[in-house]
Amino acid sequence: MNLESMQITPMQKAAVLIEALPYIQRFNRKIVVVKYGGSAMVDEELKKKVIQDVVLLKLVGFKPIIVHGGGKEISRWVGKVGMEPHFINGLRVTDADTMEIAEMVLNKVNKSLVQLVNELGVKAVGISGKDGMLLKCRKKYSGGQDIGFVGEIEQVNPKVIYDLLEKDFLPIICPIGFDESFQSYNINADDAACAVATAVQAEKLAFLTDVEGVFKDYNDKSTLISEMTVDEAQAFVDSGMLGGGMLPKLQNCINAMEQGVSRVHIMDGRIPHCLLLEIFTDKGIGTAIFNAKEDERYYHG
């Protein structure tokens, strides 16, 4: 049954709100970084629901920051101008022409998200990693191969983020950085989200992905891991059991937590209102990673 078509009673609605109360109390005025990408950025209805979730977080006292990607949109525009996208080890080969397209497209996506937030009555400001010298990079290589203007973050200057949060704006960041010569670089959005979350010592880092979470066996959907400590996550990465795009994502999450991020949520952005379900309910829907066993009862909150 479609959740949105279900009829619930006023008492059930009250129970949902009461369930959310301890999480609202626990994270009031705390910074939450949301990495937004994948299918949830392509589907217009999903996009609206994600933005509704983030706006609600803001209005109940959280301090959300959105870091977004746009790879599918970049590929679409690269194709529109008659170019062929190329990838090496999952990283986009970014020559000067592709970099120009990537920067234009990501800024276009950025302002569309700003507009959606503004329409819901919350003030958003869209920036890139070049604004306020936020994301300083060096050239990134893939297996020793030169892949063009792809950046690896070496320094984050979060002052512009703090200034926006202090003035009650919702920052929306696109992953374009610069090097010491002020050349523009395209940055992996997961890397950017982890770097930003680490720099601002975020209480939560939430990844919206195209998978349900972390699985012991990806081919067996019953093996979804609802929660794990950061040590358990590292052991899982080291075991070699994890394949595909989840491996670098999980390692990124571990690195962020080792540098001060309190907890990480990995969830399926294709599920409407996944952020609210993961953050404000006892059960949650994705995988939550936290620092120590004694925090287990707070793994979603």
C-alpha positions in Angstrom: 0.0 0.0 0.0 1.2 3.5 -0.8 2.1 5.2 2.5 0.7 8.5 1.3 -2.7 6.9 0.6 -3.0 5.5 4.1 -5.5 7.1 6.4 -4.2 7.6 9.9 -6.1 8.8 12.9 -5.4 12.0 14.9 -4.0 9.8 17.7 -1.6 8.1 15.3 -0.5 11.4 14.1 0.1 12.5 17.7 2.1 9.3 18.4 4.3 10.1 15.4 5.0 13.6 16.7 5.8 12.3 20.2 8.2 9.7 18.8 10.1 12.5 17.0 10.3 14.7 20.2 13.4 13.2 21.8 15.3 13.5 18.5 14.2 17.1 18.1 15.4 17.8 21.6 18.7 16.0 21.2 19.7 17.7 18.0 18.3 21.2 18.5 20.8 23.8 17.1 23.1 21.0 15.9 24.6 20.9 12.4 23.3 18.3 10.0 25.0 17.8 6.6 22.9 16.2 3.9 24.6 14.8 0.9 22.0 14.9 -1.9 22.5 13.0 -5.1 21.4 10.1 -7.2 17.8 9.4 -8.4 16.3 11.7 -5.8 17.8 14.6 -7.8 16.3 13.5 -11.1 12.7 12.8 -10.0 10.9 16.1 -9.5 8.5 14.7 -6.9 11.3 13.1 -4.9 13.2 16.3 -5.2 10.3 18.3 -3.6 10.0 15.8 -0.8 13.8 15.9 0.0 13.6 19.7 0.2 10.5 19.5 2.4 12.4 17.2 4.8 15.4 19.6 4.9 13.2 22.6 5.5 11.4 20.8 8.3 14.7 20.0 9.9 15.5 23.7 9.8 12.2 24.8 11.2 12.3 22.4 14.2 15.7 23.8 15.2 18.4 21.8 13.3 21.1 23.6 11.3 21.0 21.7 8.0 23.6 22.1 5.2 23.0 20.6 1.8 26.0 19.3 -0.3 24.7 18.2 -3.7 26.0 16.4 -6.7 24.7 16.4 -10.3 26.6 13.8 -12.2 23.6 12.6 -14.2 22.8 16.1 -15.2 26.4 16.8 -16.2 26.4 13.6 -18.4 23.1 14.8 -20.0 24.6 18.2 -20.9 27.9 16.7 -22.1 25.8 14.5 -24.5 23.7 17.5 -25.6 26.8 19.3 -26.9 27.9 16.2 -28.8 30.6 15.0 -26.3 31.0 11.5 -24.9 31.4 11.2 -21.1 34.4 9.1 -20.0 35.1 7.5 -16.7 38.2 5.9 -15.2 37.6 3.8 -12.0 34.3 5.5 -11.6 35.7 9.0 -11.8 34.7 11.4 -14.6 37.5 12.3 -16.9 37.2 16.1 -16.8 39.0 18.0 -19.6 38.7 21.8 -19.9 35.5 21.7 -21.9 33.9 19.2 -19.6 35.0 21.3 -16.6 33.2 24.3 -18.1 30.0 22.3 -18.6 30.2 20.8 -15.1 30.6 24.1 -13.4 27.7 25.6 -15.4 25.4 22.6 -14.7 26.2 22.3 -11.0 25.6 26.0 -10.5 22.3 25.7 -12.4 21.3 22.7 -10.1 22.4 24.7 -7.1 20.1 27.6 -7.8 17.2 25.3 -8.6 17.5 23.8 -5.1 17.8 27.3 -3.6 14.6 28.2 -5.3 12.8 25.2 -3.9 13.9 26.0 -0.4 12.9 29.7 -0.7 9.5 28.7 -2.0 8.9 26.9 1.3 9.6 30.1 3.2 13.2 29.4 4.4 16.1 31.5 3.2 18.7 29.5 1.3 22.0 30.6 -0.1 23.7 28.6 -2.8 27.5 28.6 -3.0 30.3 26.6 -4.6 33.6 25.5 -3.0 35.1 28.6 -4.7 33.0 31.0 -2.6 34.8 32.2 0.5 37.7 30.0 -0.6 35.7 27.1 0.9 37.2 24.0 -0.8 40.9 24.2 -1.7 42.0 21.2 -3.9 44.9 19.5 -5.6 44.7 17.5 -8.7 43.4 14.0 -8.1 44.8 11.0 -10.0 43.0 7.6 -10.5 45.4 4.7 -10.3 48.2 7.0 -11.4 46.2 8.2 -14.4 45.6 11.9 -15.1 41.8 12.4 -15.2 41.9 16.2 -15.8 40.3 18.8 -13.6 39.2 16.5 -10.8 40.0 17.8 -7.4 41.0 16.1 -4.1 40.2 18.4 -1.2 43.2 19.4 0.9 41.8 22.3 2.9 38.3 23.5 4.0 37.7 27.0 5.2 34.2 26.9 6.8 33.9 30.6 7.7 31.4 31.3 5.0 29.3 28.4 6.2 29.3 29.6 9.8 28.5 33.1 8.7 25.4 31.8 6.7 24.2 29.6 9.6 24.6 32.5 12.1 22.4 34.7 9.9 19.8 31.9 9.7 20.4 30.9 6.1 20.4 27.4 4.8 23.7 26.8 2.9 23.5 24.8 -0.3 26.9 23.8 -1.6 27.9 22.5 -5.0 31.2 20.6 -5.2 33.4 22.9 -7.3 36.8 23.7 -5.8 40.0 25.6 -6.7 43.7 25.0 -6.5 46.6 27.2 -5.5 46.5 28.8 -9.0 42.7 29.3 -8.6 41.9 26.8 -11.4 38.4 25.3 -11.0 38.1 21.6 -10.2 35.2 19.2 -10.1 35.0 17.3 -6.8 33.2 14.1 -6.0 30.2 15.1 -4.0 30.6 12.4 -1.4 34.1 13.7 -0.7 32.9 17.2 -0.5 30.1 16.3 2.0 32.5 14.4 4.2 35.0 17.3 4.1 32.4 19.9 4.9 30.9 17.8 7.7 34.3 17.3 9.2 35.2 21.0 9.0 32.0 22.1 10.8 32.1 19.1 13.2 28.6 18.1 12.2 26.4 16.1 14.6 25.0 14.1 11.6 26.0 13.4 8.1 23.2 11.9 6.0 23.8 10.3 2.6 20.9 10.0 0.2 21.9 7.2 -2.2 20.3 4.8 -4.7 20.6 1.8 -2.3 18.7 1.0 0.9 21.9 1.1 3.1 24.8 -1.2 3.8 24.2 -5.0 3.3 26.3 -7.9 4.6 25.3 -9.5 1.2 24.0 -7.0 -1.4 22.2 -9.8 -3.2 20.3 -10.7 0.0 18.0 -7.8 0.9 17.3 -9.3 4.3 21.0 -8.6 5.4 20.6 -4.9 5.7 22.7 -3.6 8.6 20.5 -1.1 10.5 23.3 0.1 12.8 27.0 -0.4 13.3 29.8 1.2 15.3 32.6 2.9 13.4 34.9 0.1 14.4 32.5 -2.5 13.0 32.2 -0.5 9.8 36.0 -0.4 9.4 36.2 -4.1 10.0 33.6 -4.6 7.3 35.5 -2.5 4.9 38.7 -4.3 5.7 37.1 -7.7 5.2 36.8 -7.2 1.5 33.1 -8.3 1.5 31.9 -4.8 0.4 31.7 -4.2 -3.3 30.8 -1.5 -5.8 30.3 2.2 -5.0 29.5 1.6 -1.3 33.2 0.8 -0.4 34.6 4.4 -0.9 31.4 5.9 0.5 31.7 3.9 3.7 35.4 4.6 4.0 34.6 8.3 3.6 32.0 8.0 6.4 34.5 6.3 8.7 37.2 9.0 8.0 34.7 11.7 8.8 33.7 10.1 12.1 37.3 9.6 13.1 37.7 13.4 12.6 34.8 14.5 14.7 31.5 13.8 12.9 29.2 12.2 15.5 27.1 9.9 13.4 26.4 9.0 9.8 23.2 7.8 8.1 23.2 6.1 4.8 19.7 5.8 3.3 17.7 5.3 0.1 16.9 8.6 -1.4 14.3 7.0 -3.7 12.0 6.5 -0.6 9.8 9.6 -0.1 10.7 11.5 3.1 13.5 9.1 3.8 15.3 11.8 5.9 12.4 12.1 8.3 11.9 8.4 8.6 15.6 7.8 9.3 16.2 10.7 11.7 12.9 11.0 13.6 11.7 7.4 14.1 13.0 4.7 16.5 13.4 2.1 13.8 14.7 4.2 10.9 15.1 2.9 7.3 18.8 2.9 6.4 22.1 2.2 8.0 23.3 4.3 10.9 26.9 4.4 12.0 27.8 5.7 15.5 30.9 5.9 17.6 30.5 3.5 20.5 28.3 0.7 21.8 27.0 2.9 24.7 25.5 5.2 22.0 23.5 2.3 20.4 20.2 3.5 21.8 20.7 6.8 20.0 21.8 5.3 16.7 18.9 7.0 14.9 18.5 9.9 17.2 
